[in-house]
Amino acid sequence: MQRKRLLVMGFIVVFLTFALCSFTYAAGVGNARFGKNVKVLADETIAGGLVAAGANVEILGKVEGGLKACGANVLSSGDVQGGVWACGANVALAGRYHGKVKAASANLTLSGTFDGDVKVRAARITVTPTTVIKGNLIYASADIVVQKGARIRGEVVQRQVMVEKQWIEKWTRQGLKAMIPIGIFFWLIAIAALIIVGLIIYYIFPKRTNAVINTISLTPWKNLWYGFVFLVVVPIAIVVSFITVVGIPTGIIAGLLYGIALYISSIYMGVWIGRKILGYIKKSMATAFFWPLVVGTIIIGLLTLIPFLGCLLRLVIILFALGAMWLVMWKSIPSRAQRRAQRRPQKKGRKPQRVAQRKMRKPQRRPRKKVRRSPQRKMRRKPQKKVRKPQRKPRRRTRRR
């Protein structure tokens, strides 16, 4: 018990540490403000940077260490030292900015003083007369309006909305290189989780599990047919239950059970494949569970990685396993004749357990109580002779002349 508690506590601590580290890494700054309306007052100074997110974000004061703002409407008219990153439906940047500025919006308005480069993407960009950009203005937009009086000391560079082919190829290569180890890691986790779930199911329902695995090899074509019907009919029934509104709870429960059945289908097929393969090596493995489960699950996981054949193989596995599960469940339901046979020995007003207990008990004779008899009773009475009654002779009928 102590080891389990230590493991659980260690897992919780690691999870919380990872979550906090990921949050601070994503923020990159010390302060965070979230809500419907986020506002920094004009006489307020924030040190260490700020992350602000909400429906309406308004920055009027001084921010040191950088600013990251996201919302439907973002207005910044304060003094920001450090980099700025803003995104929203409507973004207006006024005030003083001492670092690089990046923004993405549907409607973007620039009306402040920018000491560094300004990189923006928007459907419409408006540069007001009070704008001073000491660096370069790099933008990607279909519509830009630079009003008279705006001063841009650097270059004005327009980027195409469609990125160049070389840039796409470069990032796709890097993305694939990064995704390969991540994909292998998640694949191993999925295989381990499937093995653990299979062991739990076998521990709880050993007889049913073996019955499903044996049914896969006994009636393969029937399994395919029943699996196809189950795979198609159940989603239709769930949709109908949701349409009726009254059956929404039933539809939710049926959907969860349907998803669980699809998930555990590969467990039964994995054990079946593992027993077939390991049974040729060692006969005792033909009835084992753990090693056939491990070997079969890994084989199925590797085969399903094939681009086109993997999908077909997954579909066949699901059909076989679903059909076998359905047949085992159907056979476990007692028929009417079995129910009647179970009800016959039961009498009204008696529970079956009590009836069975009474049948098992042997009849025991109660000991007779000793009664003192008087001497007169002790005398034996002579047996009386039975007197036979005289039989009447039948009357003769006389004929009248």
Steps between C-alpha positions, in 0.01 A plus 500: 500500500780743586668441164175566316446822692854615428458424130170690484641801686809502281286490186288793625810707585660433161175585320455830685864593446475426129176700471646802677822486298309473172279795596794721591687392189202582282453835668866594510419775751414532866146652513177370350152651494193327361133593495222657302644853529871537573625852565831651610448851636702803386675545837584129529846356434552126443850355531601161364273499196129438454274242335144626454209310347130580493212632296620861541865574583608859571859594589535862616791481745867408482613141441861389545621168364273453199131467423285219363137593447219301341129577478211607287590868547857593595602863570850591611587867559758475777877474515630148436862402540583172330339300226129523421277226362132580446216319328126554475211601281567871551848608611609862554863574594560851630759627747870425518666164419871447556533151353384297205128488434306208352125508445230299323147625459202549274512881543833644615566868581851638560516843662795495740877530507694182422876488563549159336366302207127449459380166355127478451241282326144619453211520256508880526783718633465871576807717575387832654681839465637479857689177425879501524682179403877520542556150369354306208133440436451142382139417430281240334160638409260535212415860595734756661433874546792729589361843581686827444732598780605144590879469525669170419880532511575144400384296205144399426501134398194311389497128560289271292222328686599172341837398640772389265546135410847475653377630834220240500738216420742611771237509772338175388835322527562641843145414606538141380831463682338624819185292456677163454623462862173644633302250291713207621455612860120519471490167313683329787265660751197377301636143487576500874154638583332235284693221675406636844132525404511143364643368827230681700223356280643149526531532879135609535339281228728199434228265371340755269840602362591142411152447354543800266847386390373146430198634309731690261644172368179294521266719292710751298244581226218541748724735700558717192128525428394578857790743541396692188140524623615616844740756349230656281179468702622631837603849374162535325320407823709755694412776252129410521513509881653848488230621260224388739651721778352262761759238409803729531628331821456159338682622191792630708534170687471301176764720338743441787445123488539505122834681530620256767405204280695645207804561722516155660434317171871497419572334838306182412648484152848560641466206739361281223790584264755460780365156592509385139863614456641396838301174497727366225807575711367372832172318551438649844488847341188399304295552818706774668394863511780745590767423241251441216344837591837680487613337175163535325453864604846597372440319168165673450653837594778457243267382223258787551783748433493404130327790321215331309507137609508606865151652477358187334666279760358713781151468352527119471626474860209709626244293306635165623522608864165683508322199351659263751410728793142530379461122464639435849270762652200358314572144617537614860139627502273210616219396265132457594533125540793545738308756700202268531726214607647723767157606623342150522664373822422825676179518704298809559603699800834323535836621392713266289787502749279383783348228283845372408610505862193304605565240234858458617398452862429145616182438702583460866269329745413695806567319829182400681437636841487245780161504670436330828213259476279371776511127582156455352621628163803279519276191492483367158160476352405178338439537136134479424388253241339638201142386467391428154159618404270227364452523133147528381381242259366636182121483476352281240251658275176307482308506185136576532276260329 
